[in-house]
């Protein structure tokens, strides 16, 4: 008892970490340079974001509340620019056209790009290395050049498609045939880029899963439906978000396909409203249109991310 009490008394004054002879870990003191290094690395992005996006966006939001022609005094009009745009019939016609171009090109582009990526990735076809650049080439072509090619294909008179089909479709007059032509142009022009995206996504799928599916007797369609598509949900979401943003910023293709200046009003996308207000020196209305385009883009993107998150939670 005396020995035990003596030992306890000797150890009472020692730090806990040293009672059993263990040494406390030395505290690492980082210098000022190490602490500030991460902030210096992200500083170029933050500075460029503030200068090139945040400040101009705030200025355009303030400008949308004024009537300003680029010179003279700006007149405060409140929400009048927004009310004028929302009450303008052509504004809603342009939005309907944009939504049709968006949905049509999204369906065609995603399906064809994915199927082409699966075909090139999973099959041993002759000249496999040549297919990748050949499919990607249209994406490299300028929108003006692509539109000129499709002008020849969809010419209402003796166009290539009318000649091959033996029809006389007025592509530049009929509303739905004209929209179909724009969707085909958009899909052909962008399919190469999404083909590369899906091809990269396929490399993330473990090949052993396909081997296990074959052992269980699954065919190619069942493997694609049960393995490939579920594991590439994020790739599909990324493609859909990019198509949504690009479609809402669509401008060149519809205007160049039907004319050398501006497309007929029934084919014009929403960006034409921004262009026409800028050309008319109504910068306040142009800023209001820009925000009426930006807000739906943000909403659509948030909804898409939310749907994916819910599906992942259910899985």
C-alpha positions in Angstrom: 0.0 0.0 0.0 2.8 2.4 0.9 4.6 1.7 -2.4 1.3 2.2 -4.4 0.5 5.5 -2.7 4.0 6.7 -3.2 3.8 5.9 -6.9 0.5 7.7 -7.3 1.8 10.7 -5.5 4.8 10.9 -7.8 2.7 10.7 -11.0 0.1 13.2 -9.8 2.2 16.2 -10.8 3.2 14.9 -14.2 1.2 15.7 -17.5 -1.2 12.9 -18.5 0.6 12.2 -21.7 3.8 11.5 -19.8 2.4 9.3 -17.1 3.2 6.1 -19.0 6.2 7.4 -20.6 4.5 8.5 -23.9 5.7 11.7 -25.5 3.2 14.3 -26.6 3.2 15.1 -30.3 5.1 18.3 -31.1 2.8 21.1 -32.3 3.6 22.1 -35.9 3.6 25.8 -36.3 3.0 26.9 -39.9 4.6 30.0 -41.1 2.7 33.0 -42.6 3.6 31.9 -46.1 2.1 28.4 -45.7 -1.1 29.8 -44.3 -1.6 32.3 -47.0 -0.5 30.0 -49.9 -4.0 28.5 -50.6 -5.5 32.0 -50.8 -2.9 33.1 -53.2 -3.6 30.1 -55.5 -7.3 30.9 -55.7 -6.8 34.6 -55.9 -6.5 34.8 -59.7 -9.9 33.1 -60.1 -11.6 35.2 -57.4 -10.2 38.4 -58.8 -11.2 37.5 -62.4 -14.7 36.3 -61.2 -15.3 39.6 -59.4 -14.1 41.8 -62.2 -15.4 39.9 -65.2 -18.7 38.5 -63.8 -19.8 39.7 -60.4 -19.4 43.5 -61.1 -20.8 43.4 -64.6 -23.7 41.3 -63.5 -24.5 43.7 -60.7 -24.2 46.6 -63.1 -26.6 45.0 -65.6 -29.1 44.3 -62.8 -29.0 48.0 -61.9 -29.1 49.0 -65.6 -32.2 46.9 -66.1 -34.1 49.3 -63.9 -33.3 52.3 -66.1 -34.0 53.5 -69.6 -30.6 54.3 -71.1 -29.4 54.7 -74.7 -25.7 54.7 -74.1 -25.4 58.4 -73.8 -27.0 61.2 -71.9 -28.9 60.7 -68.6 -30.2 57.4 -67.5 -33.9 57.5 -66.4 -35.1 55.3 -63.6 -38.1 53.3 -64.7 -38.2 50.6 -62.0 -39.6 47.3 -63.4 -41.0 48.8 -66.6 -38.4 47.1 -68.8 -39.4 43.7 -67.4 -43.1 44.4 -67.7 -42.6 45.5 -71.3 -40.7 42.3 -72.2 -43.1 40.1 -70.4 -46.1 41.7 -72.2 -44.5 41.5 -75.6 -45.9 38.7 -77.8 -42.7 38.1 -79.7 -40.8 37.6 -76.4 -42.9 34.6 -75.6 -42.8 33.3 -79.2 -39.0 33.4 -79.0 -39.1 31.6 -75.7 -41.3 28.8 -77.1 -38.8 28.5 -80.1 -35.9 28.3 -77.7 -37.6 25.6 -75.6 -38.4 23.5 -78.7 -34.8 23.8 -79.9 -33.6 22.9 -76.5 -35.8 19.8 -76.0 -35.4 18.6 -79.6 -31.6 18.9 -79.7 -31.2 17.5 -76.2 -33.1 14.3 -77.1 -31.4 13.8 -80.4 -27.9 14.8 -79.3 -27.7 12.8 -76.1 -29.2 9.6 -77.6 -27.0 9.6 -80.7 -23.9 10.7 -78.9 -24.3 8.0 -76.3 -25.0 5.3 -78.8 -22.0 6.3 -81.0 -19.8 6.3 -77.9 -21.0 2.9 -76.8 -20.5 1.5 -80.4 -16.9 2.9 -80.7 -15.9 2.0 -77.1 -17.3 -1.6 -76.9 -16.9 -3.0 -80.4 -13.8 -3.9 -82.4 -14.8 -2.2 -85.6 -12.4 -1.6 -88.5 -10.8 1.8 -88.5 -11.9 2.5 -84.9 -9.3 5.3 -84.5 -10.7 7.1 -87.5 -14.3 7.2 -86.1 -13.4 9.4 -83.2 -12.0 12.4 -85.1 -14.6 11.9 -87.9 -17.5 12.2 -85.4 -15.8 15.2 -83.6 -15.1 17.2 -86.8 -18.5 19.0 -87.0 -18.0 20.4 -83.6 -14.8 22.1 -84.8 -16.6 23.8 -87.7 -17.8 27.3 -87.2 -21.5 27.9 -86.7 -21.6 30.1 -89.8 -20.1 27.3 -92.0 -22.4 24.7 -90.6 -25.4 26.9 -91.2 -24.4 27.5 -94.8 -24.1 23.7 -95.4 -27.6 23.2 -93.9 -28.9 26.0 -96.1 -28.1 23.9 -99.1 -29.6 20.7 -97.5 -32.8 22.4 -96.4 -33.3 24.8 -99.2 -37.0 25.2 -99.9 -36.6 24.9 -103.7 -34.1 22.4 -105.1 -32.5 21.6 -101.8 -30.6 18.3 -101.2 -33.3 16.9 -98.9 -36.2 17.9 -101.1 -34.5 16.4 -104.1 -33.7 13.1 -102.4 -37.2 12.8 -100.9 -39.0 14.1 -104.0 -40.9 16.7 -101.8 -41.4 20.4 -101.9 -41.3 21.2 -98.2 -41.0 25.0 -97.5 -38.5 24.7 -94.7 -38.3 28.5 -94.2 -42.1 28.9 -94.2 -43.6 25.9 -92.3 -43.2 26.5 -88.5 -42.6 22.9 -87.4 -40.5 21.8 -90.4 -38.4 24.9 -89.9 -37.9 24.1 -86.2 -37.0 20.5 -87.2 -34.3 21.9 -89.5 -32.8 24.0 -86.6 -32.8 21.0 -84.3 -31.0 18.9 -86.9 -28.4 21.6 -87.4 -27.9 22.0 -83.7 -27.6 18.2 -83.1 -25.2 17.7 -86.0 -23.0 20.6 -84.9 -22.7 19.6 -81.2 -22.9 15.8 -81.3 -19.1 15.3 -81.6 -18.4 17.2 -78.3 -20.9 15.1 -76.3 -19.6 12.0 -78.0 -16.2 12.6 -76.4 -17.9 13.3 -73.1 -19.8 10.0 -73.1 -16.7 8.2 -74.4 -14.8 9.5 -71.3 -17.7 8.5 -69.1 -17.7 4.9 -70.4 -14.0 4.5 -69.3 -15.1 5.0 -65.6 -17.4 1.9 -65.7 -15.6 -1.2 -64.4 -15.3 -3.8 -67.2 -15.7 -6.6 -64.6 -19.3 -5.7 -64.2 -20.0 -6.5 -67.8 -18.2 -9.9 -67.4 -20.3 -10.7 -64.4 -23.4 -9.7 -66.3 -22.4 -12.1 -69.2 -22.0 -14.9 -66.8 -25.5 -14.3 -65.5 -26.8 -14.4 -69.1 -27.4 -10.7 -69.7 -27.4 -9.5 -73.3 -25.9 -6.2 -74.6 -29.2 -4.2 -74.1 -29.7 -5.5 -70.5 -26.1 -4.7 -69.6 -26.5 -1.2 -71.0 -29.8 -0.6 -69.2 -28.7 -2.1 -65.8 -25.0 -1.2 -65.7 -23.9 1.5 -68.2 -26.8 4.0 -67.9 -27.2 3.9 -64.1 -23.4 4.3 -63.6 -23.3 7.3 -66.0 -26.0 9.3 -64.5 -23.6 12.2 -63.6 -22.3 12.2 -67.2 -25.9 12.4 -68.5 -26.6 15.2 -66.1 -23.6 17.1 -67.2 -24.5 16.7 -70.8 -28.1 17.9 -70.1 -27.0 21.0 -68.2 -24.5 22.0 -70.9 -27.1 21.5 -73.6 -29.7 23.5 -71.6 -27.3 26.4 -71.2 -26.1 26.4 -74.8 -29.7 26.1 -76.1 -30.8 29.1 -74.1 -27.9 31.1 -75.6 -28.7 29.9 -79.1 -28.4 32.7 -81.7 -26.3 32.0 -84.8 -27.8 28.8 -86.2 -31.5 29.8 -86.6 -30.7 33.2 -88.0 -28.1 32.0 -90.5 -30.1 29.0 -91.6 -33.1 30.9 -92.9 -31.4 34.1 -94.0 -28.1 36.0 -94.1 -29.3 38.5 -91.4 -32.1 37.6 -89.0 -34.5 34.7 -89.2 -38.2 35.3 -89.6 -39.9 36.2 -86.3 -41.6 32.8 -85.9 -38.2 31.0 -85.9 -36.2 33.5 -83.7 -34.7 32.3 -80.4 -34.8 34.3 -77.2 -31.3 35.8 -77.8 -32.8 37.8 -80.7 -34.6 39.9 -78.2 -31.4 40.7 -76.5 -29.7 41.5 -79.9 -32.5 43.7 -81.2 -32.6 45.8 -78.0 -28.9 46.2 -78.1 -29.0 47.2 -81.8 -31.8 49.7 -80.9 -29.7 51.2 -78.2 -32.2 50.3 -75.5 -29.6 49.0 -73.0 -32.0 48.9 -70.1 -34.4 46.5 -71.9 -31.4 44.5 -73.1 -30.2 44.0 -69.5 -33.7 43.0 -68.5 -33.8 40.4 -71.2 -30.4 39.1 -70.1 -31.7 38.5 -66.6 -34.9 36.9 -67.9 -32.7 34.5 -69.7 -30.2 34.0 -66.8 -32.9 33.2 -64.2 -34.4 30.2 -66.2 -31.0 28.8 -66.8 -30.3 28.8 -63.1 -33.7 27.3 -62.3 -33.3 24.5 -64.9 -29.8 23.7 -63.6 -30.9 23.5 -60.0 -33.9 21.3 -60.8 -31.7 18.9 -62.8 -29.2 18.6 -59.9 -32.0 18.1 -57.4 -33.6 15.3 -59.5 -30.2 13.5 -59.8 -29.6 13.9 -56.0 -33.1 12.4 -55.3 -32.5 9.5 -57.6 -29.1 8.8 -56.0 -30.7 8.9 -52.6 -33.4 6.4 -53.7 -30.7 4.1 -55.0 
